[in-house]
């Protein structure tokens, strides 16, 4: 029953901030803030950002390439443990 009370509290909060329109505006503002940060941070990218079906509530960022601080994982770049 606790989960039902949490759900009711969430619905009350959503109603108090302005309902569905306010929730959509918040989601859009958050998406814009993340997209702006990604645009000026070359080490990350948003997967699916070029797709028309990308959801505005998706909060997933990926490395755009191997960062300088992260060692390469390819076998060729690893030191050999055999002598």
ABEGO torsion letter per residue (X at the ends): XAAAAAAAAAAAAAAAAGEAAAAAAAAAAAAAAAAAAAAABAABBBBGAABAABBAABBBBBBABBBAABBBABAAABBBABX
